[in-house]
Amino acid sequence: MLTAISPIDGRYADKTAALSNYFSEYALIRYRVLVEVQYFIALVRHPLPQLAGFPEEKITELIRISNQMSLEDAQRIKDIERITNHDVKAVEYFLKEKFDQLGLQRFKEFIHFGLTSQDINNTAIPLSLRHALEQVYYPALVSLRQELATLAESWAHIAMLARTHGQPASPTRLGKEFQVFVARITQQLELLQAVPHSAKFGGATGNFNAHFVAYPQVDWHQFAWDFLREDLGLQRSEPTTQIEHYDNLAAQCQGLMRINTILIDLCRDIWTYISMEYFKQKVVAGEIGSSAMPHKVNPIDFENAEGNLGLANAVFAHLAEKLPISRLQRDLTDSTVLRNLGVPFAHTLIAFQSIRKGLSKLLLNEAQLRQDLEDNWMVVAEGIQTVLRREAYPEPYEALKALTRGKAKVTAEDMQAFIESLDVAEAIKVELRGITPWGYTGG
């Protein structure tokens, strides 16, 4: 949309469309309806005495209301909200209309029975988040990780000059450096998936006051545990105030941030490798790199990803810091903040797609990697002095330091001359001559 304020719904709308099923206003309404319907059915199944006569065949029709909820249904709820000025109460009134249409008038006061709005919101939102993670985020991240793993495997034996503090260091392998990111993503993904999806369900201030006064013989806390776990696949937070304390949601946001931070690190490394000409980039017909410099093929995909990951982390950070804080039994600051939960997911999803696009353009420039190694024979000094230590050669570190430290360049000839000058057996010299920048890459 050219008139959209946010690029999420404008420039990048096609990249974030999958998230609208979980984080849009329509999605929030649909999940609220689902929770209300499932709660009513749980009361019927219990059963409460007044619901013992509920017709079994109507259960399917109630489920259909939530499973097949249309945009027109959501609009009807918004129309009701304009009168009530309360979004969750509008859902309750909408369902009461549906009960009237189904001939279930005598049961409709058990819709939203004993609940406060946060019993619905703090159940609908973690449920939608769980579904978004499982159905959109995790598959997207796993696909990206697999692409990195494939590249790591294909480059497993490509020797590369390492750089620590920006300076030439002991050589490594390009594939191993990509495998580092695969491992980091895997570890943080496991931690993220281990965080429970927590929901609050306990009445106005978390004590089931209304429920116990109406039905004191019912163990409402156990009912809530069973309802959330068995019907919705969520874990109940207990005890709570009026709202979920959001500690696990904060942990999820922080886990998502850590994964994004790893990917920012990846983007910056690849950007640097491109600037060092370790990679060329495929030229796409018709694309322009610079409006002034025709030769340029810029690493824009990794730059785009870095920017979007940074935006995502800024919002995730605010969610993680703000949501666990609420004055006394509740204030309303969590409500408006939670409505932005989809925003960092959208920026993250845009970034994933940009990284994958950038990876698909990379062309390995082995000649440049080899030349960089050839120009930096000094990096084998570590290996040579370590072999000399093994042989009890006097002050080997100091000898190599004198040869290499601060030198603009140490050539193969310089290193070979140094080896020839050593007072060691010929067999040791043969061993030392075999240490080359492209062969000195460890295990």
C-alpha distance (Angstrom), angle and dihedral (degrees) to the residues before:
residue distance angle dihedral
M1 . . .
L2 3.78 . .
T3 3.82 90.6 .
A4 3.82 96.9 52.0
I5 3.79 115.4 120.5
S6 3.79 94.5 -151.6
P7 3.82 120.7 56.1
I8 3.81 86.5 -139.7
D9 3.80 88.9 71.7
G10 3.78 94.9 29.7
R11 3.79 124.7 33.1
Y12 3.81 93.7 14.9
A13 3.80 99.5 33.6
D14 3.79 93.2 118.3
K15 3.82 90.5 53.8
T16 3.80 95.1 51.2
A17 3.81 101.8 36.3
A18 3.82 93.4 107.4
L19 3.80 90.2 64.0
S20 3.81 94.4 60.2
N21 3.82 89.0 79.5
Y22 3.80 88.9 65.7
F23 3.80 110.2 25.3
S24 3.82 108.1 30.2
E25 3.80 124.1 101.3
Y26 3.78 88.1 -106.3
A27 3.80 90.5 52.2
L28 3.80 92.6 50.4
I29 3.79 90.7 50.8
R30 3.81 91.5 47.5
Y31 3.80 92.5 50.7
R32 3.80 91.1 47.7
V33 3.81 89.8 53.3
L34 3.81 90.0 47.8
V35 3.81 92.2 53.2
E36 3.81 92.9 46.3
V37 3.81 91.6 49.9
Q38 3.80 94.1 45.7
Y39 3.81 90.5 48.2
F40 3.80 91.6 52.0
I41 3.81 90.6 48.9
A42 3.82 89.9 49.8
L43 3.83 89.2 54.2
V44 3.80 88.9 51.2
R45 3.79 92.0 48.6
H46 3.81 92.9 48.3
P47 3.08 84.9 48.4
L48 3.77 118.8 -131.0
P49 3.81 108.7 -157.9
Q50 3.81 93.7 -117.5
L51 3.81 90.3 53.5
A52 3.80 96.8 47.4
G53 3.79 90.9 101.3
F54 3.80 96.1 50.5
P55 3.82 107.9 133.7
E56 3.80 109.8 -109.4
E57 3.80 93.3 -145.8
K58 3.80 90.4 62.2
I59 3.82 92.1 63.2
T60 3.81 89.9 77.3
E61 3.79 90.8 51.4
L62 3.80 91.4 51.5
I63 3.81 91.1 50.8
R64 3.79 88.9 49.7
I65 3.83 89.9 56.9
S66 3.81 91.0 62.4
N67 3.80 98.9 33.1
Q68 3.80 95.1 48.6
M69 3.77 99.1 34.7
S70 3.80 110.4 154.0
L71 3.77 132.9 -151.4
E72 3.80 86.4 -109.0
D73 3.81 89.6 58.0
A74 3.80 90.3 50.0
Q75 3.80 90.1 49.3
R76 3.81 89.7 51.9
I77 3.81 88.6 55.2
K78 3.81 90.4 49.5
D79 3.80 89.2 50.7
I80 3.79 90.0 53.0
E81 3.80 90.0 47.2
R82 3.78 90.3 58.0
I83 3.81 86.4 64.3
T84 3.80 100.2 37.7
N85 3.82 96.2 37.2
H86 3.81 84.5 -146.7
D87 3.77 120.5 101.6
V88 3.81 99.9 -158.7
K89 3.80 93.6 43.9
A90 3.79 87.1 53.7
V91 3.81 88.9 58.3
E92 3.81 89.8 51.6
Y93 3.81 92.1 51.1
F94 3.80 90.8 46.8
L95 3.80 90.8 54.5
K96 3.79 91.0 47.4
E97 3.81 87.9 56.2
K98 3.80 88.4 51.8
F99 3.82 90.8 49.8
D100 3.80 89.2 52.7
Q101 3.80 89.9 52.2
L102 3.82 90.7 50.0
G103 3.80 93.2 48.6
L104 3.80 92.2 -111.7
Q105 3.81 97.6 123.7
R106 3.80 95.7 132.0
F107 3.80 91.8 58.7
K108 3.79 100.5 44.6
E109 3.83 97.6 95.1
F110 3.80 87.2 69.7
I111 3.80 89.7 66.9
H112 3.82 105.4 106.0
F113 3.81 87.5 0.9
G114 3.81 111.4 -173.3
L115 3.80 93.0 -16.0
T116 3.77 135.2 128.6
S117 3.79 122.5 -143.7
Q118 3.79 92.6 -102.4
D119 3.79 91.1 61.1
I120 3.79 84.6 65.3
N121 3.82 99.6 36.7
N122 3.80 95.3 43.6
T123 3.80 89.1 51.4
A124 3.80 100.0 39.3
I125 3.82 94.1 49.8
P126 3.84 98.8 50.3
L127 3.80 88.5 44.7
S128 3.80 92.2 52.4
L129 3.81 89.5 44.7
R130 3.79 91.3 52.2
H131 3.79 91.1 50.5
A132 3.83 92.2 46.7
L133 3.79 91.0 51.7
E134 3.79 94.3 46.1
Q135 3.78 98.5 41.6
V136 3.82 103.5 33.2
Y137 3.80 116.0 9.1
Y138 3.80 102.2 42.9
P139 3.83 94.6 46.2
A140 3.82 90.6 48.2
L141 3.80 93.3 48.9
V142 3.80 93.6 44.6
S143 3.83 90.3 51.0
L144 3.80 90.5 51.4
R145 3.80 91.3 46.9
Q146 3.80 90.1 50.6
E147 3.79 91.4 53.3
L148 3.80 89.7 52.1
A149 3.80 90.6 47.5
T150 3.81 91.0 51.1
L151 3.79 91.3 51.4
A152 3.80 90.9 45.9
E153 3.79 90.3 54.1
S154 3.81 94.3 46.7
W155 3.82 91.1 50.1
A156 3.80 95.2 39.6
H157 3.82 94.3 119.5
I158 3.82 99.5 36.3
A159 3.81 107.4 118.7
M160 3.79 115.1 -140.6
L161 3.77 135.4 179.6
A162 3.78 109.5 -110.4
R163 3.77 121.9 -141.9
T164 3.78 125.2 -151.4
H165 3.80 116.6 -177.9
G166 3.80 83.9 1.3
Q167 3.81 90.6 -66.8
P168 3.83 128.5 114.6
A169 3.80 110.5 -85.4
S170 3.80 139.7 170.8
P171 3.81 108.6 -43.1
T172 3.77 121.0 -102.8
R173 3.79 136.6 -178.0
L174 3.78 122.7 -95.1
G175 3.79 92.8 -136.7
K176 3.78 92.1 52.4
E177 3.80 91.1 52.7
F178 3.81 89.7 54.5
Q179 3.79 90.2 45.0
V180 3.81 87.8 58.9
F181 3.81 88.6 65.4
V182 3.80 92.1 45.6
A183 3.81 90.1 54.2
R184 3.80 93.6 45.9
I185 3.80 92.4 50.4
T186 3.80 91.2 47.3
Q187 3.80 93.1 51.9
Q188 3.78 94.6 47.8
L189 3.80 92.4 44.2
E190 3.81 89.4 56.1
L191 3.80 90.6 50.7
L192 3.79 91.8 48.5
Q193 3.79 92.8 49.8
A194 3.81 90.4 50.7
V195 3.82 93.0 61.8
P196 3.84 109.7 99.6
H197 3.79 121.1 -121.3
S198 3.79 98.7 -122.2
A199 3.80 128.2 -160.8
K200 3.77 135.0 -174.7
F201 3.80 118.6 -132.0
G202 3.79 117.9 160.8
G203 3.79 115.5 103.4
A204 3.78 131.8 -102.1
T205 3.82 97.7 -23.4
G206 3.78 101.2 8.4
N207 3.83 97.3 -91.6
F208 3.83 101.9 95.9
N209 3.81 87.9 -122.7
A210 3.82 95.2 162.3
H211 3.79 93.4 42.4
F212 3.80 94.4 52.1
V213 3.78 94.0 46.1
A214 3.81 90.3 52.4
Y215 3.82 97.7 39.5
P216 3.82 109.4 14.3
Q217 3.79 92.3 168.9
V218 3.81 93.7 62.9
D219 3.82 119.8 90.4
W220 3.79 94.6 -132.8
H221 3.76 95.1 177.8
Q222 3.80 91.0 58.0
F223 3.80 89.1 44.2
A224 3.81 89.4 56.0
W225 3.79 93.2 47.6
D226 3.80 91.4 50.8
F227 3.80 94.2 43.5
L228 3.78 95.3 51.2
R229 3.79 96.1 41.3
E230 3.81 101.3 39.8
D231 3.81 102.5 31.2
L232 3.81 101.3 33.7
G233 3.80 106.8 18.2
L234 3.81 93.9 -122.5
Q235 3.79 134.0 128.8
R236 3.78 118.1 -122.1
S237 3.79 120.1 -126.0
E238 3.80 110.4 -140.9
P239 2.94 133.0 -148.0
T240 3.79 103.1 22.0
T241 3.77 140.8 156.1
Q242 3.81 117.7 -122.6
I243 3.79 89.3 -58.7
E244 3.77 140.4 43.4
H245 3.78 109.5 -90.5
Y246 3.83 90.1 -132.5
D247 3.79 95.5 -143.8
N248 3.79 92.6 132.6
L249 3.79 91.8 43.5
A250 3.81 87.5 52.5
A251 3.81 88.8 51.3
Q252 3.80 89.7 51.3
C253 3.80 90.9 51.1
Q254 3.79 90.1 49.7
G255 3.80 90.6 48.6
L256 3.78 90.3 51.4
M257 3.80 89.0 48.8
R258 3.80 92.0 53.5
I259 3.79 91.6 52.4
N260 3.81 89.9 48.6
T261 3.80 90.4 49.2
I262 3.81 90.0 53.7
L263 3.80 88.9 51.8
I264 3.81 91.8 49.2
D265 3.80 86.6 54.3
L266 3.81 89.2 50.6
C267 3.81 92.9 49.1
R268 3.80 92.5 50.7
D269 3.81 92.5 48.2
I270 3.80 93.2 49.8
W271 3.82 90.4 45.1
T272 3.81 88.0 54.2
Y273 3.80 93.1 46.8
I274 3.81 88.6 52.7
S275 3.81 90.9 50.3
M276 3.83 88.1 51.2
E277 3.82 88.6 50.7
Y278 3.80 93.2 -119.6
F279 3.79 82.6 129.3
K280 3.75 131.4 35.0
Q281 3.80 118.9 -161.4
K282 3.77 127.3 -126.0
V283 3.78 111.8 -107.9
V284 3.78 112.0 -125.6
A285 3.79 113.9 -149.8
G286 3.78 112.1 -110.1
E287 3.80 96.1 13.5
I288 3.81 119.7 126.3
G289 3.80 121.9 -151.2
S290 3.79 98.2 -170.5
S291 3.78 133.1 10.8
A292 3.82 88.6 -139.6
M293 3.83 106.8 27.7
P294 3.81 111.4 56.2
H295 3.82 95.0 -168.7
K296 3.80 97.3 63.3
V297 3.80 125.6 113.0
N298 3.78 102.3 178.4
P299 3.84 127.0 -159.1
I300 3.80 89.3 -122.3
D301 3.80 96.4 147.0
F302 3.80 92.3 62.4
E303 3.80 90.9 43.4
N304 3.81 90.8 50.5
A305 3.80 90.2 49.1
E306 3.80 93.0 49.0
G307 3.80 91.5 51.5
N308 3.79 94.0 48.4
L309 3.80 92.9 45.7
G310 3.79 89.1 52.5
L311 3.81 91.4 51.7
A312 3.79 90.8 47.5
N313 3.79 92.2 51.2
A314 3.80 92.3 49.5
V315 3.80 90.4 57.6
F316 3.81 94.7 40.0
A317 3.81 88.0 52.0
H318 3.80 92.3 53.0
L319 3.80 91.7 47.6
A320 3.81 91.2 49.9
E321 3.79 93.4 47.3
K322 3.78 99.8 40.5
L323 3.80 107.4 36.6
P324 3.85 98.5 63.9
I325 3.81 89.6 56.9
S326 3.81 119.5 80.8
R327 3.80 129.1 152.4
L328 3.80 112.2 -107.0
Q329 3.82 110.9 -48.9
R330 3.82 92.5 -10.3
D331 3.76 148.6 -39.0
L332 3.79 127.6 -164.2
T333 3.80 99.9 -111.9
D334 3.79 92.3 99.5
S335 3.80 92.2 59.7
T336 3.79 99.8 65.2
V337 3.80 91.9 37.8
L338 3.82 93.6 52.7
R339 3.79 90.3 54.6
N340 3.80 86.4 69.5
L341 3.81 94.9 56.2
G342 3.78 91.2 107.5
V343 3.81 93.6 53.4
P344 3.83 97.9 76.5
F345 3.80 89.9 42.0
A346 3.79 88.9 55.3
H347 3.81 93.4 50.9
T348 3.79 89.2 46.0
L349 3.80 92.6 51.6
I350 3.81 90.8 49.1
A351 3.80 88.6 52.1
F352 3.81 93.4 50.2
Q353 3.78 90.4 54.2
S354 3.80 92.5 46.7
I355 3.81 91.9 51.4
R356 3.79 91.9 49.9
K357 3.79 90.6 48.7
G358 3.81 90.4 49.5
L359 3.80 92.3 48.5
S360 3.79 90.6 52.3
K361 3.83 89.8 58.3
L362 3.81 97.1 52.1
L363 3.79 117.6 115.6
L364 3.79 115.0 -171.8
N365 3.82 112.9 -125.9
E366 3.81 100.1 -157.1
A367 3.79 92.4 173.1
Q368 3.80 91.6 63.2
L369 3.80 92.8 47.7
R370 3.80 90.1 50.8
Q371 3.80 92.4 46.9
D372 3.79 91.7 51.2
L373 3.79 89.4 53.7
E374 3.80 91.8 46.4
D375 3.80 90.2 52.7
N376 3.81 92.7 53.2
W377 3.78 110.0 54.2
M378 3.79 88.2 147.7
V379 3.81 89.3 80.8
V380 3.81 91.6 73.6
A381 3.81 89.2 62.8
E382 3.80 89.1 91.1
G383 3.79 91.8 56.9
I384 3.80 94.8 44.6
Q385 3.79 94.6 49.6
T386 3.82 90.4 47.1
V387 3.81 91.6 55.3
L388 3.82 89.0 47.6
R389 3.81 90.0 51.3
R390 3.78 87.7 53.9
E391 3.81 88.8 53.9
A392 3.82 92.6 48.3
Y393 3.80 91.4 -116.4
P394 3.83 109.6 171.0
E395 3.84 115.6 -99.2
P396 3.83 97.2 -21.0
Y397 3.82 94.1 167.6
E398 3.78 91.4 54.8
A399 3.81 91.8 47.9
L400 3.81 92.6 53.4
K401 3.80 91.1 42.8
A402 3.80 90.1 57.1
L403 3.79 89.8 50.2
T404 3.81 99.2 46.9
R405 3.79 116.6 16.8
G406 3.79 114.4 109.7
K407 3.79 93.6 -2.7
A408 3.78 117.4 140.4
K409 3.78 89.8 -140.7
V410 3.77 140.0 -3.3
T411 3.79 113.3 -160.9
A412 3.78 131.8 -153.2
E413 3.79 87.3 -106.6
D414 3.81 91.5 53.7
M415 3.79 91.1 51.8
Q416 3.79 93.7 46.1
A417 3.82 90.9 49.8
F418 3.80 89.6 51.3
I419 3.80 90.8 51.4
E420 3.79 91.2 49.8
S421 3.80 90.1 52.8
L422 3.81 92.9 57.1
D423 3.78 119.6 107.1
V424 3.80 95.6 -132.5
A425 3.79 136.1 113.9
E426 3.79 118.3 -77.4
A427 3.80 90.7 -114.9
I428 3.82 89.5 60.3
K429 3.80 90.9 48.6
V430 3.80 89.7 52.6
E431 3.80 88.9 51.7
L432 3.81 91.8 49.3
R433 3.81 93.2 47.3
G434 3.77 87.9 57.9
I435 3.82 92.4 61.9
T436 3.82 106.5 98.7
P437 3.81 131.8 166.7
W438 3.84 91.8 -112.9
G439 3.80 93.7 45.1
Y440 3.80 97.7 43.0
T441 3.81 97.0 82.4
G442 3.79 103.8 119.5
G443 3.79 124.2 -133.3
